[in-house]
Amino acid sequence: MKKLLQLLVIMTPLAVFCQPDTEVFLFDLSTENNKLTITNGKNISNNEGYDNQPSFQNEHTILFASTRNKQTDILQYNSITGVKKWLNDTKQGSEYSPTQVPKSKYISAIRLDTTGLQYLYYYRKGKSKALLKDLKIGYHVWNSRNVLVSFVLGEPHRLVVSNLKKNTHYTADTNIGRSLHNIPNSNLVSYISKKNDVWEIRSLNVKTYETKKIANTVPNVEDMCWLADGSMLMGKGKVLYRLDPKKDTEWKIVKLFDKENFDNITRITTNASNTKLVIAAEAETALKPTLENIRWIAGNWKGEAFGGITEENWSEPSGGSMMATFKLIVNGKVNFYEIETISEVNNSLLLRLKHFTSELKGWETKDETVDFPLIKVTKNKAIFEGMTFESIDENNMVVYVAIGQKDGSTAIVPFHYKKTTN
């Protein structure tokens, strides 16, 4: 057992250097008339290595952990001037989850030393001070100047409420996720419970320690943030979801980041006025736009959408194209058909389709097709203007389709498919 613990101490610092290549992206955000508009995205880290765990220090200042000299330190970014500033220079240690301490001039962060020690620290003007040395904290949120809610590492991980003034620590729940947030217009904190197969977003009363279910998460997603109106955002892959627990029963897609060069969204956060959105995600590598690189689309796929059963049959690449038939069955009857092709055209790919009624009468005119030019191909996605194919694994695929609405807006509709052997 002693040798195992020694091995873990040695391996823990090495894990710092095996972090994914993530970047931090800043967007303008509008929530006018309950509609989210996300524009003007830019990479504000633009740095090789691990850049992640962003939080807003104030309306225009963002903190995040950023890689330099084979470790992560606290980087401050001003969204008005674009100026970056390092706030610490820890020797033989890395900082994570930098957070402004309420009503103070301190910043708190998790420090992982190369010796394996991991503590929560205060930082100010380049100086630091360790806190709560009896707790190995992985993630944290300040509910007030003296009340800290933290994810404490262990078997299982614990949700702990600490009162620094009274020096008390109470375990409110176990088997939790890393996402901890103050709930707007309340003294409650939200956290992710992983006790069940379906993860839950729950609230915690820091005074009574009572917890209540708010909603289920997007499947297998544990990072989220709150908007001022009481709705929540979660990201998965290149998709941003929103749910208002007061009136929604299901998560709704509000943005597909099809043109942005990132994937696998993790952390998301907004400033208090909801005018800025920050996302941490993995840097994305584009592949050559060839049919061979999207061969995984081939097969017979069945799923559900539009209140019915959907089926797509895609051929293997041949003759410079792939071909598919699609049909939607509602209440036991065919609603409509489609014929689709993806062709290699001008060193790129072009998706074309035509719609037909159940009697095979064309929706479009004789020579008309609905065309979707290619944006890019990645390891598990074929992204066209208005339609994105995503491979989840060899037997599961999601197709995101942008569909115009009567009010002039566009809704992103996901088609969840399973590959069949029939």
C-alpha positions in Angstrom: 0.0 0.0 0.0 2.9 2.4 0.9 4.5 1.7 -2.5 1.2 2.4 -4.3 0.8 5.8 -2.5 4.4 6.7 -3.4 3.7 5.9 -7.0 0.5 8.0 -7.0 2.5 11.0 -5.6 5.1 10.6 -8.4 2.4 10.2 -11.1 0.2 13.1 -10.1 2.5 15.9 -11.2 3.1 14.1 -14.5 -0.7 14.2 -15.1 -0.3 18.0 -15.4 1.7 17.5 -18.6 -0.9 15.1 -20.1 -3.8 17.6 -20.1 -5.6 18.0 -23.4 -4.8 20.9 -25.7 -7.6 23.2 -24.7 -8.2 26.9 -25.5 -10.4 29.6 -24.0 -12.9 31.4 -26.3 -14.7 34.7 -25.6 -18.1 35.6 -27.2 -20.5 38.5 -27.1 -23.8 37.4 -25.6 -27.3 38.8 -25.9 -30.3 37.5 -24.0 -32.8 40.0 -25.4 -36.5 38.7 -25.5 -35.3 35.4 -23.9 -33.4 34.6 -27.1 -29.7 33.9 -26.9 -27.5 35.4 -29.6 -23.8 34.5 -29.5 -21.4 36.4 -31.8 -17.9 37.7 -32.3 -16.0 34.7 -31.0 -12.3 34.8 -30.5 -9.6 32.7 -29.0 -8.2 34.6 -26.0 -5.7 32.1 -24.8 -4.2 31.1 -28.2 -1.6 29.1 -26.4 -0.2 25.6 -26.8 -1.2 23.3 -23.9 -3.8 23.4 -21.2 -5.8 26.7 -21.0 -9.0 26.1 -19.1 -11.2 26.7 -16.0 -12.2 30.3 -16.8 -14.1 32.6 -14.4 -15.1 36.2 -14.4 -13.2 38.3 -11.9 -15.6 41.2 -12.8 -17.7 42.3 -15.8 -14.7 42.7 -18.2 -11.9 40.6 -16.6 -11.5 36.9 -17.0 -9.3 34.6 -15.0 -8.1 31.2 -16.3 -5.4 28.6 -15.8 -2.9 28.8 -18.6 0.2 26.8 -19.5 3.7 28.3 -19.4 7.1 26.7 -18.6 5.5 23.2 -18.4 3.0 24.3 -15.7 -0.2 26.3 -15.3 -0.3 29.7 -13.7 -3.1 32.2 -13.3 -3.7 34.4 -16.3 -5.9 37.6 -16.3 -7.5 38.8 -19.5 -9.2 42.2 -20.0 -12.0 41.9 -22.5 -12.0 45.6 -23.3 -8.2 46.1 -23.9 -7.2 42.5 -24.8 -4.3 42.8 -22.3 -3.1 39.7 -20.6 -1.3 39.6 -17.2 0.2 36.8 -15.2 -0.9 37.0 -11.6 1.6 34.6 -10.1 4.8 32.7 -10.8 4.8 29.7 -8.6 7.9 27.6 -8.8 7.4 23.8 -9.0 3.6 24.0 -8.9 0.6 24.6 -11.0 -2.6 26.6 -10.3 -6.1 25.6 -11.3 -9.6 27.1 -11.0 -8.7 30.7 -10.3 -11.7 32.5 -8.7 -12.3 35.9 -7.3 -13.0 35.8 -3.5 -16.1 38.0 -2.8 -15.7 41.4 -1.2 -11.9 41.0 -1.1 -8.8 41.7 -3.1 -7.8 38.0 -3.1 -8.0 35.4 -5.8 -8.3 31.8 -4.7 -6.9 28.8 -6.7 -6.1 25.1 -6.4 -2.3 24.6 -6.3 -0.9 21.2 -7.3 2.8 21.0 -6.3 5.3 18.7 -8.0 5.6 17.0 -4.6 1.9 15.9 -4.9 0.6 18.3 -2.3 -2.7 19.9 -3.3 -4.2 22.8 -1.4 -6.5 25.8 -1.9 -4.5 29.1 -1.8 -5.2 32.8 -1.5 -3.3 35.0 -4.0 -2.6 38.7 -4.0 0.2 40.8 -5.5 2.2 37.7 -6.3 2.0 36.4 -2.7 0.1 33.3 -1.7 -1.2 31.6 1.5 -2.5 28.0 1.9 -6.0 27.4 3.2 -7.8 24.4 4.7 -4.8 22.1 4.7 -7.0 19.2 6.1 -9.1 19.2 2.8 -7.8 18.1 -0.6 -10.0 20.4 -2.6 -10.4 19.8 -6.4 -12.9 22.5 -7.3 -14.6 25.3 -5.3 -17.0 28.2 -5.3 -17.4 31.0 -2.8 -21.0 31.5 -1.6 -19.9 34.5 0.5 -16.7 36.0 1.9 -16.4 33.2 4.5 -18.5 30.4 3.2 -16.8 28.0 0.7 -18.5 25.1 -1.1 -16.0 22.6 -2.4 -15.5 19.3 -4.2 -13.2 17.4 -1.9 -11.3 14.5 -3.4 -11.8 11.1 -2.0 -13.6 7.8 -2.4 -16.2 9.0 -3.0 -15.7 12.7 -3.8 -17.5 14.9 -1.2 -19.5 18.1 -1.3 -18.3 20.1 1.7 -19.5 23.4 3.1 -16.8 25.2 5.0 -17.3 28.3 7.2 -13.9 29.9 7.5 -15.0 32.2 10.3 -16.3 29.4 12.4 -13.8 26.8 11.2 -16.5 24.3 10.5 -16.7 21.7 7.6 -19.9 19.8 6.8 -20.2 17.1 4.2 -23.6 17.7 2.5 -23.4 15.0 -0.3 -21.1 12.5 -1.9 -20.3 11.2 -5.4 -20.5 14.6 -7.0 -19.1 16.3 -10.1 -16.8 19.2 -10.5 -19.3 21.9 -11.5 -20.2 24.2 -8.5 -22.1 27.5 -9.0 -24.0 30.1 -7.1 -27.6 30.1 -8.2 -28.7 33.7 -9.2 -31.0 35.6 -6.9 -30.6 33.1 -4.1 -28.2 31.9 -1.4 -28.1 28.4 -2.9 -25.3 26.6 -4.7 -25.8 24.1 -7.5 -23.8 21.0 -8.0 -23.9 17.8 -10.1 -24.9 14.5 -8.4 -23.5 11.4 -10.0 -25.2 8.9 -7.7 -27.6 7.6 -10.4 -27.0 6.6 -14.0 -28.8 9.8 -15.0 -26.8 12.7 -13.5 -28.7 15.5 -11.7 -28.3 19.2 -11.1 -29.1 19.8 -7.5 -29.3 22.8 -5.2 -27.6 23.1 -1.8 -28.7 25.4 1.0 -25.4 26.4 2.7 -27.2 27.1 6.0 -29.5 24.1 6.4 -27.4 21.7 4.1 -30.7 20.7 2.4 -30.4 19.5 -1.2 -33.1 19.4 -3.9 -33.2 18.2 -7.5 -33.4 20.9 -10.1 -33.1 19.0 -13.4 -31.3 16.1 -15.1 -28.1 17.1 -16.9 -27.5 16.8 -20.6 -26.5 13.1 -20.8 -23.0 12.6 -19.4 -22.2 16.3 -19.1 -21.1 17.9 -15.9 -20.1 21.4 -16.8 -22.7 24.2 -16.7 -23.4 27.8 -15.8 -26.4 29.9 -14.8 -27.9 32.9 -16.6 -29.4 35.8 -14.7 -32.9 34.8 -15.6 -32.5 31.4 -13.8 -32.0 29.3 -16.9 -28.9 27.1 -17.4 -26.4 26.4 -20.1 -24.5 23.2 -20.8 -22.2 22.3 -23.7 -21.5 19.0 -25.4 -19.2 18.5 -28.4 -19.9 21.7 -30.5 -23.4 22.2 -29.2 -24.7 24.6 -26.5 -27.9 23.7 -24.7 -30.2 25.7 -22.5 -32.9 24.8 -20.0 -35.1 26.9 -17.8 -36.1 24.7 -14.9 -39.2 26.8 -14.2 -40.8 26.0 -17.5 -38.7 23.5 -19.6 -38.8 19.8 -19.4 -36.0 19.2 -21.9 -32.7 20.8 -22.9 -33.0 22.9 -26.1 -30.1 23.5 -28.5 -29.4 27.2 -28.7 -26.1 27.2 -30.7 -24.1 24.8 -32.9 -20.6 26.1 -33.2 -20.1 24.7 -36.6 -17.7 27.3 -37.9 -15.6 27.6 -34.8 -12.3 25.7 -34.5 -13.0 23.9 -31.3 -14.8 20.8 -30.1 -15.6 19.0 -26.8 -16.8 22.0 -24.8 -16.1 21.7 -21.1 -16.2 24.8 -18.9 -18.7 27.6 -19.7 -19.3 30.8 -17.8 -20.8 34.3 -18.3 -20.4 37.7 -16.6 -23.1 38.9 -14.2 -24.8 41.1 -16.9 -24.8 38.2 -19.4 -23.1 40.2 -22.1 -20.1 38.0 -22.4 -19.8 34.2 -22.7 -16.6 32.2 -22.2 -16.1 28.6 -23.3 -13.2 26.3 -22.7 -12.9 23.6 -25.4 -10.4 21.4 -27.2 -8.6 22.7 -30.2 -9.9 21.2 -33.4 -7.9 19.8 -36.3 -9.5 19.7 -39.8 -9.0 16.8 -42.1 -8.9 16.7 -45.9 -12.4 17.0 -47.3 -12.6 13.6 -48.9 -15.2 10.9 -48.8 -12.8 8.5 -47.3 -12.6 10.7 -44.2 -16.4 10.5 -43.8 -16.8 6.8 -44.7 -18.2 6.2 -41.1 -21.5 7.7 -42.3 -22.1 4.7 -44.5 -24.7 2.2 -43.2 -28.4 1.8 -42.3 -29.4 4.2 -39.5 -32.6 4.4 -37.6 -33.9 6.9 -35.0 -36.7 9.2 -33.9 -37.5 12.8 -34.8 -40.6 15.0 -35.6 -42.8 12.7 -33.5 -42.0 9.7 -35.7 -39.4 7.1 -36.8 -36.6 8.1 -39.2 -34.4 5.9 -41.4 -31.3 6.8 -43.5 -29.4 4.4 -45.7 -26.0 5.6 -46.8 -23.9 3.8 -49.3 -20.1 3.3 -49.1 -18.1 5.9 -51.2 -17.9 5.0 -54.9 -17.7 6.9 -58.1 -16.8 10.1 -56.2 -20.0 10.1 -54.2 -22.1 8.6 -51.4 -25.9 8.2 -51.7 -28.7 7.9 -49.2 -32.4 7.5 -49.0 -34.4 8.9 -46.0 -37.9 8.5 -44.8 -40.0 9.7 -41.9 -42.8 7.5 -40.6 -45.4 9.1 -38.4 -48.4 7.1 -37.0 -47.5 4.2 -39.1 -47.5 6.2 -42.4 -44.7 7.7 -44.5 -44.7 11.5 -44.1 -42.0 12.2 -46.7 -38.9 10.9 -48.4 -35.5 12.3 -49.3 -32.7 11.4 -51.7 -29.3 12.6 -50.6 -25.8 12.6 -52.1 -22.4 13.7 -50.9 -20.1 14.3 -53.8 -16.4 15.4 -54.2 -16.7 18.7 -56.0 -13.8 21.2 -56.6 -11.5 19.7 -53.9 -14.3 19.8 -51.4 -17.6 18.0 -50.5 -21.1 19.0 -51.4 -24.3 17.6 -49.8 -27.4 17.7 -52.0 -30.9 16.5 -51.3 -34.4 16.4 -52.8 -37.7 15.9 -50.9 -40.6 13.8 -52.0 -44.1 13.3 -50.7 -45.3 9.8 -49.7 -46.5 9.5 -53.3 -43.0 10.4 -54.6 -44.1 13.8 -55.8 -41.1 16.2 -55.6 -41.2 19.2 -53.3 -38.5 21.0 -55.4 -38.7 21.7 -59.1 -37.3 19.3 -61.6 -33.7 20.6 -61.6 -33.7 22.1 -58.1 -31.8 20.6 -55.2 -31.2 21.8 -51.6 -27.5 22.2 -51.3 -25.3 22.2 -48.2 -21.7 23.3 -48.9 -19.0 21.8 -46.7 -17.5 23.8 -43.9 -15.0 21.2 -42.7 -14.3 17.6 -41.9 -12.9 16.5 -38.5 -12.1 13.2 -37.0 -15.7 12.5 -36.0 -17.7 15.2 -37.8 -18.7 16.2 -41.3 -19.9 19.8 -41.0 -21.9 21.3 -43.8 -23.8 24.7 -43.9 -27.0 23.8 -42.2 -26.3 20.1 -41.5 -23.7 18.4 -39.3 -23.0 14.7 -39.0 -21.4 13.6 -35.8 -20.1 10.1 -35.0 -20.6 9.2 -31.4 -19.2 5.8 -31.8 -19.3 3.1 -34.6 -23.0 2.4 -33.9 -24.3 5.8 -32.9 -24.6 9.0 -35.0 -26.3 12.4 -34.5 -27.3 14.6 -37.4 -27.9 18.3 -36.5 -30.2 20.0 -39.0 -30.9 23.8 -39.1 -34.6 24.3 -39.8 -36.2 27.7 -40.5 -39.1 28.7 -38.2 -42.2 30.8 -39.0 -40.9 33.7 -37.0 -37.7 33.8 -39.1 -35.5 32.2 -36.6 -33.6 28.9 -37.1 -33.9 25.9 -34.8 -31.2 23.2 -34.6 -33.0 19.8 -34.6 -30.9 16.7 -33.6 -31.6 13.3 -35.2 -30.2 10.6 -33.0 -29.4 7.4 -35.0 -28.4 3.9 -34.2 -26.8 1.7 -36.9 -28.7 -1.4 -37.7 -27.6 -4.7 -39.3 -30.8 -5.2 -41.3 
